[in-house]
Amino acid sequence: MTLTQVMPPEDIQDNILLDVLTGPDPKGAKTAFARRDAALDPLLIAAAAASGPHVTRNHYHHDFFPGVMLPQAEGAWDWTRFTGEEASSKAERKHLAYVSRQAPRRQRLNTLEEGKENDRPREIDLLKSAENLPLPSKKRRPSLTCSSTTENKSRSTKAQHLPETSSSQVNDSAPQPLEVKCLARTRIPTPHGPVFLHLYHNNRDSKEHMAIVVDPAQLSESHDDQLLPSIRSSSLDSVWNENETEMERIIRGAYVGRLSSHSQHASKPQTMTSSESTWAESVPPPLIRIHSECFTGETIGSMRCDCGEQLDEAIRQISQPITLPPTPSCSRGQTLPGRGAVIYLRQEGRGIGLLSKIRAYNLQDMGHDTVTANLMLGHKADERGYEIAAAILRDLGLGDGPNPISNEVRVLTNNPDKVAALKKEGIPVTERMPMIPLSWQHRHAGSEDKIVGGKEQSPTSPLASQEVEKMVAAGLSGKAVYGEDLDKYLRTKVLRMGHMLPLWMEEAGAIY
Ligand SMILES: Nc1nc2c(ncn2[C@@H]2O[C@H](COP(=O)(O)OP(=O)(O)OP(=O)(O)O)[C@@H](O)[C@H]2O)c(=O)[nH]1
């Protein structure tokens, strides 16, 4: 049976209209339930009528009655009119109407779209320059994948510090030149002496790469102690905007000497003096290391790799004092504090990331080596790039930057790719210093001790407890790593990745 068979069409029309306006009202339920939804919310009407047409619920912080019982509150309902106040005093009282400090949304959006940046409050500009957030890149760019092309090289040589660029300058078609900027610097005491941690932003990826600068002479406020030009970030020392105060500069790390409650001197943008250049030529070039992030090795002390040990050892080696040869003016030679830098790149797992590295470890437990495991997961054996490292070095005055304190560097590494990449990026490397794992150094030194009954112990077997005791006795710190996993890892690096590390033992037909 259809509806028209029981009701004339004009009645159907009326009923539908009524339902739309009032909602369904089943006849049977009328006596059983009272309707709970009012057709109009009286509170909403009262609030809107009291406050004017420009006020929305959001302006009231989601509350229609702010400051109830607190008549002074901005936007509060004037509850005092119920307290029998005199009419004359009431007329004098300031009306506490809510006035929005924000322009309507449409107007605000128009302002931004039309590029009327000047209308924005000053705080936003200050924040922008202080935080220096990288410009939004609409196109996803490859992060640090190896890309040392000629184009990259020319781009990176231009890289200095991020200029004040407006979003209108973002050009999606042409890749922007690589720019790095040191946002903050602070002193960190380490077991090897004080270092300065520098945090960098760049316009290529969203990672916070770092520079660990060893240059303790900077802590002295006496110029006599600073015979060599300081390793400082020119982007950090530059003046970021005319409104920046000395205190803002100091807080972001642009200070000289040792910061304390009684010593707070903002730095000036660096300029080289000719006398400093002369000194720089008579000392060995600063020692640097390009180190890649390794959560497992550095944070939880994994002994699958030597990354934690290498980071510690690099800071130790760079901190070693430099002895200059005797000169006619100084017959005993001069000793200077060690100086250099570790550039700490956030390229976990040789650039494949922690997730893939964890999976790769499981493949390694199944018998594959570190290279094959990467390939099985669809990665390259090494996906890292060193363009950002080179730009950071230049910013620190190491290499061929605008303000070089040293045109050359010595590099701590066994990895030939790093040396080649730095040279390609225009950083002159005068010397490569090897990083021999501490446990291998110890084995070399004590290899004869390990001949038991004329038979050599297997070097890939886990170290016996006496072995560990010997390492401790040999002065290896708790940072030294050793074990079967590490030996396999290092062996693969030598045999499959061309690392320039002397295998600690070679026998006829077998290399360990
Ligand atoms: N994919 C993968 N990455 C690893 C493994 N073990 C360590 N890594 C990563 O390898 C990188 C170690 O790099 P570096 O410390 O710069 O050293 P390197 O390239 O081996 O060269 P050196 O300068 O000689 O030390 C870090 O990013 C580690 O996270 C592994 O088994 N698989």
The ligand as a Gaussian input file, in Angstrom:
#p B3LYP/6-31G(d) Opt

LIG

0 1
 N       72.758000       0.172000       7.732000
 C       73.596000      -0.006000       8.732000
 N       74.148000       1.073000       9.296000
 C       75.015000       0.881000      10.303000
 C       75.316000      -0.373000      10.812000
 N       76.194000      -0.202000      11.839000
 C       76.401000       1.124000      11.955000
 N       75.692000       1.779000      11.032000
 C       75.647000       3.200000      10.740000
 O       76.846000       3.536000      10.106000
 C       77.137000       4.890000      10.344000
 C       78.567000       4.962000      10.875000
 O       79.140000       5.908000      10.207000
 P       80.454000       6.727000      10.643000
 O       80.624000       6.728000      12.103000
 O       80.368000       8.035000       9.963000
 O       81.631000       5.894000      10.105000
 P       81.998000       5.252000       8.753000
 O       81.311000       5.719000       7.555000
 O       81.916000       3.817000       8.995000
 O       83.491000       5.712000       8.531000
 P       84.594000       6.115000       9.561000
 O       84.755000       7.565000       9.372000
 O       85.810000       5.385000       9.187000
 O       84.137000       5.735000      10.902000
 C       76.127000       5.386000      11.332000
 O       75.117000       6.112000      10.661000
 C       75.546000       4.111000      11.904000
 O       74.211000       4.258000      12.326000
 C       74.719000      -1.493000      10.199000
 O       74.971000      -2.632000      10.540000
 N       73.868000      -1.260000       9.173000

